Every structure is written in structure tokens, then in C-alpha cells.
Amino acid sequence: MICSRYAVIRGSGSYLPTQKIPNSHFLKHIFFDSCGAALSKCNEEIIAKFKDITGIEERRYVTDDLVASDIGFYAAEQAFKSSHIDKETVDYIIVAHNFGDIKSDNRRSDCLPTLASRVKQKLDIRNPKTIAYDLPFGCAGWVQGLIQANYFIKSGEANRVLVIGAETLSRISDPHDRDSMIYSDGAGAVLLESVESETPVGILSHYSETYANEQTFIIRLEKSFDSKYPAGDLFLKMNGHKLYEYALKLVPAVIKAGLEKAGLALSDMSKLLIHQANQKMDHAILERLGALYGVHCLSKEIMPMTISWLGNSSVATVPTLYDLVSKGQITNQHIRKNDVLAFAAVGAGININSVIYRVP
């Protein structure tokens, strides 16, 4: 038989910030609506409804001394440690993020030099042939990084690629917007390596879509709901209801398209590692995915979740989830040889993607 090149994960890592922020942290916040009017409901009621919809009970924030490139570096260090790969042999470093490095005392996005170059420096990689670049693609950025890494490896352009997702959404969320309770900080990373195999392993297929019409600004930057903030201060905003509608309609189809490209059925999928955006939404996506195949009782066990205790850390959610599950750090969740994993995400843009992966 003829051998082909495949991209396989050799190591992974993640960084979970040390500050645990429970829902009670928001009891003393003053929340406004988009018109600047204070919400009439008490915070206890607002928080209870929030938890019921999102499933979030607590989230993680970085300490004041850290920025996104720092925690991306910590995740990368773990990935190198678990892979036993010489860092000087990596061909590409791809860092997915959306807001760059934002300091606690100067909440402005800093992307020059790129976060990838900063991570390369922190890793002390001296090889100039290790190309480092950033990838802003909304919450789907890390999955898109896998897709780009796969292209490099399949084409023979690269043998080893480090893909990182790092974000500090606590620095860009509006404390007077109840949606701010969704966001958290974190980082995850994987090291991909080229292997020759007679049977398909590693990344089997991928599928991406961008909806940039009336959906483009569902997630965006705008001024605070509190009119007292200076107009120049911008915060992360989203139309949650519209995003929910589009995600339910589009994400299941993108996952199905990825499986079909790999020549696989839904029954072949061992796990769905989906962006941890909203528990209710993710469960509904799983239900819709099953319905596309005529399956109406797809077990939620196939979709491990971390959102209840880690919140939504954007590009970091999927690689963090993979790292925790692969290392047996989530109860009753494991990854075994020959398992078929579906990675999927949706985010600003609107960008949606999926990657189908067979564990070697």
C-alpha cells in the first residue's frame, strides 16, 4: 500500500488562570441595557437566569501580571513537555487570538510584535526558520489554526507545527453588560507532527464557512453600556439571541460536512469537542446534529463540557478541552486509540469550522 502524510497531535498543554471567579462576584455589579438604562431585575435574578441558560457557575481570570502571550507560552511549554519534541525543530508557530496582549492597567490591544513572535521569544527558540504568525478568526481561530497546520504538513512545507489559542476576555468585557459574565481567560496548545501512514490517521478532513452579510457584526466592539465610560473605551459586545439562532442552524451542518468529507458517519464519531460558548446552545447543536442523521437520542456524554467551571475563553476553549480530556482530567472522559474526534467552533465573522481527527 502507498503511504500518505498526515498531521497527528504529539503533545498538548493548557493554562488555567489561578483566579476563580464565581457567579456571586457579579452580585454588586450595576448592569445596564444597550440603551444605557439600568436593568430593573435584581442581580440575584439576573445571575440565576444566566446560569440556567449558559450553565456557567464560575470562570477563570488571569492575574494582573499576565497577558495573553504569557499564558499562550505556558500552554506551549506543556505541549513541548508532553510531546518530547525539540522546540528548535518546529516549522511554524500559529497563535489564534482576537485582542492581542491587553495589560491590566492599559486596556488597549497590543499586537505588535505578533503574539506568535512573543511566544517564540519566551520559548527561546533561536531557529529563524521557525515561522511565527497570528491568526484572528473569532472563537473559531484555534480550529482554523489546525486547518492551516494540516495544509503545511500535507504539502510537505512543514513537519511540525505548534498551534496555540490564547485569550484574556476579562480585559475586554464590559462590567456593566450582563454578557460579561460569560467571558473568561485561558490558553491551550497542541503540537502537530507529520507521519507517514498506509491508513488514514490524524486530521482526516476539515470544513469552514464565513457568513459576512447581515451576520457580520453580531459579535463586535462597542462602547460600554454605562454612558460614564469614555467613548474611546471599547468592549466586547454580541447579539446573543441572533448568534444562538445562526449557530443552531449552521454549526451542525458544518460538522456533518466534515464527517462526510472524511467518509464517515455520525456513528463513527467518538467525541465532539465543541467551542464552549453556552451550555444550552451546545446541547441544542448536538441535538440538531443528531436530527440531521435521524438520530434523536444522541448521548450528551459524547460532548464533554468545561463551561460550567471555566466559562467561555474564546479560542482557548477547544484546545483546553482537548488537553484536559486527553490527560484524563475530566471525569468519565477519555481519548483512546482509533477514536474519531470532531473539533468544531463558531465565532465572530461569523466564522464556523470543523476538523475530523482520528487518534493514532
One Martini backbone bead per residue (centre of mass of N, CA, C, O) as a GRO file, in nm:
protein
  360
    1MET     BB    1   0.101   0.033   0.013
    2ILE     BB    2   0.041   0.374   0.026
    3CYS     BB    3   0.181   0.643   0.166
    4SER     BB    4   0.080   0.912   0.379
    5ARG     BB    5   0.032   1.234   0.493
    6TYR     BB    6  -0.003   1.328   0.843
    7ALA     BB    7  -0.166   1.502   1.109
    8VAL     BB    8  -0.047   1.479   1.443
    9ILE     BB    9  -0.079   1.459   1.784
   10ARG     BB   10   0.194   1.484   2.031
   11GLY     BB   11   0.091   1.741   2.203
   12SER     BB   12  -0.025   1.910   2.511
   13GLY     BB   13  -0.173   2.222   2.648
   14SER     BB   14  -0.252   2.429   2.946
   15TYR     BB   15  -0.411   2.733   3.090
   16LEU     BB   16  -0.528   2.796   3.421
   17PRO     BB   17  -0.630   3.030   3.585
   18THR     BB   18  -0.621   3.115   3.936
   19GLN     BB   19  -0.881   3.283   3.913
   20LYS     BB   20  -1.183   3.235   4.076
   21ILE     BB   21  -1.512   3.325   3.938
   22PRO     BB   22  -1.796   3.360   4.071
   23ASN     BB   23  -2.119   3.463   4.041
   24SER     BB   24  -2.109   3.640   4.306
   25HIS     BB   25  -1.922   3.866   4.187
   26PHE     BB   26  -2.194   4.015   4.041
   27LEU     BB   27  -2.388   4.132   4.268
   28LYS     BB   28  -2.255   4.446   4.258
   29HIS     BB   29  -2.334   4.503   3.991
   30ILE     BB   30  -2.412   4.733   3.721
   31PHE     BB   31  -2.673   4.692   3.496
   32PHE     BB   32  -2.723   4.744   3.148
   33ASP     BB   33  -2.850   4.836   2.865
   34SER     BB   34  -2.805   4.941   2.534
   35CYS     BB   35  -2.944   5.233   2.633
   36GLY     BB   36  -2.848   5.283   2.953
   37ALA     BB   37  -3.040   5.119   3.130
   38ALA     BB   38  -3.128   4.997   3.413
   39LEU     BB   39  -3.193   4.709   3.542
   40SER     BB   40  -3.475   4.589   3.714
   41LYS     BB   41  -3.351   4.346   3.798
   42CYS     BB   42  -3.206   4.159   4.009
   43ASN     BB   43  -2.906   3.999   4.036
   44GLU     BB   44  -3.007   3.726   4.128
   45GLU     BB   45  -3.191   3.684   3.880
   46ILE     BB   46  -2.985   3.727   3.655
   47ILE     BB   47  -2.788   3.498   3.744
   48ALA     BB   48  -2.986   3.260   3.740
   49LYS     BB   49  -3.053   3.280   3.437
   50PHE     BB   50  -2.769   3.260   3.331
   51LYS     BB   51  -2.710   2.973   3.442
   52ASP     BB   52  -2.944   2.827   3.297
   53ILE     BB   53  -2.835   2.888   3.005
   54THR     BB   54  -2.502   2.844   3.025
   55GLY     BB   55  -2.384   2.682   3.299
   56ILE     BB   56  -2.241   2.900   3.463
   57GLU     BB   57  -2.052   2.930   3.782
   58GLU     BB   58  -1.754   2.974   3.669
   59ARG     BB   59  -1.436   3.146   3.622
   60ARG     BB   60  -1.131   3.264   3.461
   61TYR     BB   61  -0.863   3.480   3.571
   62VAL     BB   62  -0.611   3.671   3.533
   63THR     BB   63  -0.352   3.814   3.646
   64ASP     BB   64  -0.204   4.129   3.631
   65ASP     BB   65   0.084   4.002   3.513
   66LEU     BB   66  -0.086   3.897   3.266
   67VAL     BB   67  -0.096   3.779   2.928
   68ALA     BB   68  -0.162   3.606   2.647
   69SER     BB   69   0.137   3.527   2.578
   70ASP     BB   70   0.198   3.395   2.849
   71ILE     BB   71  -0.023   3.165   2.844
   72GLY     BB   72   0.065   3.051   2.573
   73PHE     BB   73   0.343   2.964   2.673
   74TYR     BB   74   0.251   2.767   2.894
   75ALA     BB   75   0.105   2.575   2.702
   76ALA     BB   76   0.350   2.514   2.518
   77GLU     BB   77   0.533   2.388   2.729
   78GLN     BB   78   0.350   2.142   2.777
   79ALA     BB   79   0.354   2.036   2.487
   80PHE     BB   80   0.657   1.977   2.480
   81LYS     BB   81   0.668   1.791   2.725
   82SER     BB   82   0.459   1.571   2.611
   83SER     BB   83   0.622   1.524   2.323
   84HIS     BB   84   0.947   1.540   2.311
   85ILE     BB   85   1.012   1.798   2.145
   86ASP     BB   86   1.217   1.991   1.968
   87LYS     BB   87   1.175   2.328   1.942
   88GLU     BB   88   1.382   2.374   1.690
   89THR     BB   89   1.184   2.184   1.486
   90VAL     BB   90   0.982   2.397   1.438
   91ASP     BB   91   0.812   2.555   1.168
   92TYR     BB   92   0.542   2.650   1.327
   93ILE     BB   93   0.367   2.937   1.478
   94ILE     BB   94   0.027   2.947   1.591
   95VAL     BB   95  -0.176   3.231   1.700
   96ALA     BB   96  -0.482   3.244   1.848
   97HIS     BB   97  -0.674   3.551   1.843
   98ASN     BB   98  -0.835   3.895   1.908
   99PHE     BB   99  -0.666   4.117   2.130
  100GLY     BB  100  -0.412   4.043   2.235
  101ASP     BB  101  -0.232   4.235   2.448
  102ILE     BB  102  -0.372   4.308   2.778
  103LYS     BB  103  -0.344   4.521   3.020
  104SER     BB  104  -0.461   4.604   3.333
  105ASP     BB  105  -0.354   4.932   3.296
  106ASN     BB  106  -0.402   4.891   2.957
  107ARG     BB  107  -0.691   4.858   2.757
  108ARG     BB  108  -0.506   4.777   2.492
  109SER     BB  109  -0.433   4.657   2.198
  110ASP     BB  110  -0.140   4.431   2.146
  111CYS     BB  111   0.026   4.326   1.817
  112LEU     BB  112   0.326   4.462   1.856
  113PRO     BB  113   0.427   4.217   1.821
  114THR     BB  114   0.340   3.926   1.777
  115LEU     BB  115   0.243   3.668   1.970
  116ALA     BB  116   0.418   3.455   1.830
  117SER     BB  117   0.687   3.601   1.875
  118ARG     BB  118   0.666   3.609   2.182
  119VAL     BB  119   0.652   3.306   2.225
  120LYS     BB  120   0.919   3.237   2.089
  121GLN     BB  121   1.090   3.397   2.289
  122LYS     BB  122   0.998   3.253   2.552
  123LEU     BB  123   1.104   2.969   2.430
  124ASP     BB  124   1.386   3.012   2.295
  125ILE     BB  125   1.379   3.024   1.979
  126ARG     BB  126   1.646   3.044   1.730
  127ASN     BB  127   1.509   2.954   1.477
  128PRO     BB  128   1.439   3.127   1.178
  129LYS     BB  129   1.250   2.882   1.049
  130THR     BB  130   1.050   2.965   1.267
  131ILE     BB  131   0.731   3.046   1.199
  132ALA     BB  132   0.549   3.342   1.316
  133TYR     BB  133   0.186   3.370   1.364
  134ASP     BB  134  -0.128   3.515   1.339
  135LEU     BB  135  -0.493   3.428   1.419
  136PRO     BB  136  -0.782   3.598   1.329
  137PHE     BB  137  -1.117   3.406   1.384
  138GLY     BB  138  -1.229   3.408   1.633
  139CYS     BB  139  -1.334   3.132   1.811
  140ALA     BB  140  -1.225   2.959   1.545
  141GLY     BB  141  -0.904   2.991   1.535
  142TRP     BB  142  -0.779   2.721   1.630
  143VAL     BB  143  -0.910   2.538   1.421
  144GLN     BB  144  -0.782   2.696   1.183
  145GLY     BB  145  -0.493   2.627   1.264
  146LEU     BB  146  -0.519   2.326   1.203
  147ILE     BB  147  -0.578   2.362   0.903
  148GLN     BB  148  -0.312   2.502   0.828
  149ALA     BB  149  -0.122   2.286   0.936
  150ASN     BB  150  -0.221   2.064   0.746
  151TYR     BB  151  -0.128   2.196   0.486
  152PHE     BB  152   0.171   2.205   0.549
  153ILE     BB  153   0.206   1.896   0.591
  154LYS     BB  154   0.079   1.776   0.329
  155SER     BB  155   0.283   1.951   0.135
  156GLY     BB  156   0.582   1.958   0.294
  157GLU     BB  157   0.641   2.236   0.450
  158ALA     BB  158   0.593   2.058   0.716
  159ASN     BB  159   0.643   1.868   1.033
  160ARG     BB  160   0.601   2.106   1.257
  161VAL     BB  161   0.321   2.235   1.462
  162LEU     BB  162   0.220   2.514   1.654
  163VAL     BB  163  -0.101   2.546   1.829
  164ILE     BB  164  -0.257   2.842   1.959
  165GLY     BB  165  -0.484   2.947   2.228
  166ALA     BB  166  -0.540   3.296   2.336
  167GLU     BB  167  -0.717   3.464   2.619
  168THR     BB  168  -0.845   3.795   2.770
  169LEU     BB  169  -1.168   3.878   2.828
  170SER     BB  170  -1.159   4.041   3.101
  171ARG     BB  171  -1.023   4.302   2.944
  172ILE     BB  172  -1.298   4.335   2.726
  173SER     BB  173  -1.527   4.345   2.930
  174ASP     BB  174  -1.836   4.467   3.036
  175PRO     BB  175  -1.939   4.527   3.363
  176HIS     BB  176  -2.242   4.646   3.246
  177ASP     BB  177  -2.269   4.360   3.109
  178ARG     BB  178  -2.410   4.053   3.143
  179ASP     BB  179  -2.224   3.907   2.927
  180SER     BB  180  -1.957   3.916   3.098
  181MET     BB  181  -2.011   3.637   3.249
  182ILE     BB  182  -1.904   3.449   3.016
  183TYR     BB  183  -1.614   3.544   3.035
  184SER     BB  184  -1.268   3.435   2.985
  185ASP     BB  185  -0.957   3.275   3.056
  186GLY     BB  186  -0.698   3.127   2.832
  187ALA     BB  187  -0.501   2.825   2.728
  188GLY     BB  188  -0.400   2.638   2.427
  189ALA     BB  189  -0.211   2.340   2.298
  190VAL     BB  190  -0.052   2.198   1.998
  191LEU     BB  191   0.142   1.930   1.851
  192LEU     BB  192   0.225   1.880   1.518
  193GLU     BB  193   0.289   1.584   1.311
  194SER     BB  194   0.443   1.411   1.070
  195VAL     BB  195   0.309   1.116   0.904
  196GLU     BB  196   0.340   0.788   0.785
  197SER     BB  197   0.051   0.623   0.625
  198GLU     BB  198  -0.171   0.373   0.509
  199THR     BB  199  -0.366   0.489   0.718
  200PRO     BB  200  -0.589   0.699   0.835
  201VAL     BB  201  -0.472   0.981   1.029
  202GLY     BB  202  -0.561   1.223   1.209
  203ILE     BB  203  -0.624   1.448   0.983
  204LEU     BB  204  -0.899   1.399   0.757
  205SER     BB  205  -1.071   1.675   0.788
  206HIS     BB  206  -1.238   1.983   0.665
  207TYR     BB  207  -1.454   2.279   0.753
  208SER     BB  208  -1.557   2.604   0.618
  209GLU     BB  209  -1.725   2.922   0.717
  210THR     BB  210  -1.851   3.252   0.596
  211TYR     BB  211  -2.071   3.508   0.741
  212ALA     BB  212  -2.072   3.842   0.568
  213ASN     BB  213  -2.338   4.002   0.634
  214GLU     BB  214  -2.573   4.057   0.864
  215GLN     BB  215  -2.372   3.886   1.067
  216THR     BB  216  -2.095   4.030   1.115
  217PHE     BB  217  -2.193   4.215   1.395
  218ILE     BB  218  -2.274   4.025   1.632
  219ILE     BB  219  -1.966   4.054   1.685
  220ARG     BB  220  -1.811   4.326   1.879
  221LEU     BB  221  -1.714   4.669   1.918
  222GLU     BB  222  -1.804   4.878   2.203
  223LYS     BB  223  -1.937   5.068   2.412
  224SER     BB  224  -2.049   5.112   2.702
  225PHE     BB  225  -2.348   5.094   2.882
  226ASP     BB  226  -2.192   5.308   3.036
  227SER     BB  227  -2.187   5.653   2.984
  228LYS     BB  228  -1.926   5.722   3.169
  229TYR     BB  229  -1.760   5.617   2.968
  230PRO     BB  230  -1.536   5.653   2.750
  231ALA     BB  231  -1.567   5.639   2.406
  232GLY     BB  232  -1.275   5.492   2.360
  233ASP     BB  233  -1.399   5.256   2.515
  234LEU     BB  234  -1.390   4.915   2.428
  235PHE     BB  235  -1.623   4.634   2.396
  236LEU     BB  236  -1.757   4.333   2.415
  237LYS     BB  237  -2.012   4.237   2.177
  238MET     BB  238  -2.349   4.078   2.155
  239ASN     BB  239  -2.599   3.891   1.976
  240GLY     BB  240  -2.712   3.623   2.125
  241HIS     BB  241  -2.972   3.539   1.978
  242LYS     BB  242  -2.860   3.537   1.687
  243LEU     BB  243  -2.625   3.342   1.736
  244TYR     BB  244  -2.798   3.106   1.822
  245GLU     BB  245  -2.953   3.073   1.557
  246TYR     BB  246  -2.709   3.029   1.367
  247ALA     BB  247  -2.572   2.795   1.515
  248LEU     BB  248  -2.810   2.589   1.490
  249LYS     BB  249  -2.810   2.598   1.173
  250LEU     BB  250  -2.481   2.566   1.097
  251VAL     BB  251  -2.298   2.376   1.270
  252PRO     BB  252  -2.409   2.090   1.210
  253ALA     BB  253  -2.343   2.106   0.901
  254VAL     BB  254  -2.032   2.134   0.936
  255ILE     BB  255  -1.987   1.865   1.076
  256LYS     BB  256  -2.113   1.687   0.857
  257ALA     BB  257  -1.919   1.776   0.630
  258GLY     BB  258  -1.664   1.663   0.764
  259LEU     BB  259  -1.753   1.366   0.777
  260GLU     BB  260  -1.804   1.329   0.472
  261LYS     BB  261  -1.513   1.393   0.377
  262ALA     BB  262  -1.412   1.132   0.555
  263GLY     BB  263  -1.628   0.896   0.522
  264LEU     BB  264  -1.834   0.943   0.766
  265ALA     BB  265  -2.033   0.878   1.035
  266LEU     BB  266  -2.183   0.950   1.323
  267SER     BB  267  -2.108   0.666   1.455
  268ASP     BB  268  -1.788   0.730   1.433
  269MET     BB  269  -1.815   0.936   1.655
  270SER     BB  270  -1.672   0.977   1.972
  271LYS     BB  271  -1.624   1.303   1.970
  272LEU     BB  272  -1.730   1.640   2.071
  273LEU     BB  273  -1.522   1.930   2.036
  274ILE     BB  274  -1.661   2.218   2.151
  275HIS     BB  275  -1.726   2.525   2.181
  276GLN     BB  276  -1.749   2.704   2.494
  277ALA     BB  277  -2.030   2.915   2.495
  278ASN     BB  278  -2.309   2.741   2.559
  279GLN     BB  279  -2.481   2.494   2.691
  280LYS     BB  280  -2.754   2.514   2.549
  281MET     BB  281  -2.640   2.543   2.262
  282ASP     BB  282  -2.466   2.284   2.250
  283HIS     BB  283  -2.699   2.087   2.300
  284ALA     BB  284  -2.862   2.179   2.050
  285ILE     BB  285  -2.650   2.105   1.840
  286LEU     BB  286  -2.647   1.803   1.901
  287GLU     BB  287  -2.944   1.757   1.834
  288ARG     BB  288  -2.928   1.860   1.538
  289LEU     BB  289  -2.718   1.661   1.443
  290GLY     BB  290  -2.887   1.408   1.488
  291ALA     BB  291  -3.126   1.495   1.303
  292LEU     BB  292  -2.962   1.480   1.032
  293TYR     BB  293  -2.954   1.144   1.096
  294GLY     BB  294  -3.211   1.045   1.269
  295VAL     BB  295  -3.112   1.119   1.566
  296HIS     BB  296  -3.277   1.154   1.905
  297CYS     BB  297  -3.042   1.015   2.127
  298LEU     BB  298  -2.786   1.175   2.174
  299SER     BB  299  -2.529   1.162   2.374
  300LYS     BB  300  -2.376   1.386   2.598
  301GLU     BB  301  -2.107   1.218   2.643
  302ILE     BB  302  -1.980   1.301   2.358
  303MET     BB  303  -1.985   1.606   2.506
  304PRO     BB  304  -1.764   1.764   2.659
  305MET     BB  305  -1.752   1.987   2.953
  306THR     BB  306  -1.630   2.331   3.091
  307ILE     BB  307  -1.815   2.588   3.132
  308SER     BB  308  -1.903   2.578   3.438
  309TRP     BB  309  -1.571   2.640   3.531
  310LEU     BB  310  -1.441   2.821   3.265
  311GLY     BB  311  -1.603   2.919   3.050
  312ASN     BB  312  -1.543   3.169   2.790
  313SER     BB  313  -1.218   3.156   2.601
  314SER     BB  314  -1.258   3.106   2.316
  315VAL     BB  315  -0.983   2.982   2.155
  316ALA     BB  316  -0.925   2.800   2.428
  317THR     BB  317  -1.148   2.582   2.464
  318VAL     BB  318  -1.067   2.342   2.277
  319PRO     BB  319  -0.767   2.286   2.363
  320THR     BB  320  -0.835   2.253   2.661
  321LEU     BB  321  -1.027   2.019   2.632
  322TYR     BB  322  -0.832   1.824   2.500
  323ASP     BB  323  -0.618   1.820   2.722
  324LEU     BB  324  -0.800   1.719   2.956
  325VAL     BB  325  -0.905   1.459   2.823
  326SER     BB  326  -0.628   1.328   2.736
  327LYS     BB  327  -0.544   1.342   3.067
  328GLY     BB  328  -0.796   1.264   3.255
  329GLN     BB  329  -0.943   1.557   3.384
  330ILE     BB  330  -1.229   1.433   3.309
  331THR     BB  331  -1.493   1.286   3.405
  332ASN     BB  332  -1.550   1.011   3.206
  333GLN     BB  333  -1.303   1.109   3.010
  334HIS     BB  334  -1.165   0.975   2.699
  335ILE     BB  335  -0.880   0.896   2.487
  336ARG     BB  336  -0.851   0.669   2.214
  337LYS     BB  337  -0.758   0.458   2.003
  338ASN     BB  338  -0.938   0.539   1.703
  339ASP     BB  339  -1.067   0.780   1.764
  340VAL     BB  340  -1.324   1.012   1.669
  341LEU     BB  341  -1.280   1.358   1.625
  342ALA     BB  342  -1.473   1.660   1.670
  343PHE     BB  343  -1.401   1.979   1.576
  344ALA     BB  344  -1.575   2.287   1.692
  345ALA     BB  345  -1.669   2.627   1.570
  346VAL     BB  346  -1.787   2.964   1.670
  347GLY     BB  347  -1.769   3.314   1.544
  348ALA     BB  348  -1.655   3.583   1.454
  349GLY     BB  349  -1.782   3.715   1.108
  350ILE     BB  350  -1.897   3.448   1.060
  351ASN     BB  351  -1.721   3.165   1.196
  352ILE     BB  352  -1.697   2.822   1.073
  353ASN     BB  353  -1.582   2.490   1.200
  354SER     BB  354  -1.411   2.171   1.113
  355VAL     BB  355  -1.251   1.871   1.257
  356ILE     BB  356  -1.126   1.554   1.162
  357TYR     BB  357  -1.004   1.297   1.401
  358ARG     BB  358  -0.761   1.036   1.431
  359VAL     BB  359  -0.636   0.835   1.663
  360PRO     BB  360  -0.316   0.674   1.664
   0.00000   0.00000   0.00000
